[in-house]
């Protein structure tokens, strides 16, 4: 085989940089165990697309020809996989902490601040309103929602936004602690909350997804694909008669979707697209959005602690971003570092779940206005 017939003949420095980025994702997933189910497929997909002449992610006449470009176009950008991931997520999520402590909905709402803050930042830096909304939603730290919204409003930015959203979801343990520590004292982080929440009845668990779907979708109709699947998945979990469906949706089905999404999202980042000022700026704005959401949730937690009769550890507000359950685990770890008696995981899960709902509602509002 002649040299010009191999991928070596088409290699350039950009490919080598992307190999390093891909190896970095894979390293974080395998060696550091940072969300390996996300980072390993994304990293490998990124590696594959930056091996020249492989043809896995190419378009001819605007139509996808490669294996991964077909998956990305028809299943990811085609708005099929993101809502189905919400189905699996709902089947894995216990709404009990949110039902037991409804005021944590406020913390989930506050943690959407980064979405709107970066939306206006993006407008100031020259992005149009549709692009700005798609970039801002990265602040919710919710990959499926970011993909769903950008596929509708700014499909030309779908690759960078998807990779940024999933990257920041995986990097929650690195990004959130410095922001939280900068805004709280050690004494505040050590605030003890009784680990036992009130018992939530089976009837409450069944009614919540039913009533939640009706109320939210009537208020924000464009949120129906995400909220509808999320609540349906949770109903399968709590009904008591669909255990097999809930187990399938939350295990095997979710794993299949994660594989398809991860490797195709990674493959959407060839060097010629990633190594552009616009793409790098989207990553910067995404980091600002995520940090802003973390900060806003923490600050509202501090305020609620001041006015509440029962002590509230302000860190749980930072879990209002949608990274379930990664953010709640970060709060648990920080809480135990400050006070070994603290068990904040269940308290943090309330804002965490509220954040998923809040980000999906924000996306529905943007789609209702611009879609």
C-alpha angles and dihedrals in degrees: 000000000000118000093242089060093060132078089248090074091061099044118121135173093269092062090053091052090050090050088057091049091048093048088049091056092047091047092052090048098047107027099031095031091224105161094317092181087066106029100045096055092040092049094048092047089051090051093049095051091051094056100096123238094012090120094208094128111029138124128212117197089347092304122113114250105168125078096246094040089056092051091047096046101043103031107025106029087029087070096240105109100043095059091042089054087056087055090055092043091053090051089055099044129094108211090189097102091051093047092046093050109027094174088075085077085078091057091051089051093048091052089064089071092098090058093059095036093056091041088064091041090054091050090052090052094055106267115134121244095264092050092044093054091049092050094044094055088067085079089071089065089224114133100191092048092048090051094045094050098043091046087060102037108025111012091166088065096043096106098051093041093049093049092045093050094049092042092056091044089056093043094054092114089057102039104040104050096062092049093048094046091049091056101040137053122232087250090057092047089052094055107132120228122189105256095215114085120194116280112265115214125230090243091056091049092052095044095048098069091040096050092036092055093048096047099041097044092047090051095042109020095180090063090066099103093053102033093039093055092042093054093041091054091050092049089056088054099048103033093085093220103069101055093134092053092046092049092049093046093048098041124024097016092048091048092053091049091048092053093049093045098043100050095041094047089051089048090055089073110076115168093255090060101036098046096062127109091238093055094046089049090053088056090050093049090047090056090049090049093050094046090047092053091049091049095047093050091049093049093050088049089056091050093048090051090056095052100033123097089216120057115260120195102226092216092075088071089067088063087068089095112098099247097121120222099345095078093047089053090052090054090048091053095047091046093054092046089058096038121010090205092062120107104179101157097101092042090052093048090067095063089037092060091041088054092057090053092044095052092047090050091049090052090049091052092051091048091048091053099040110011 
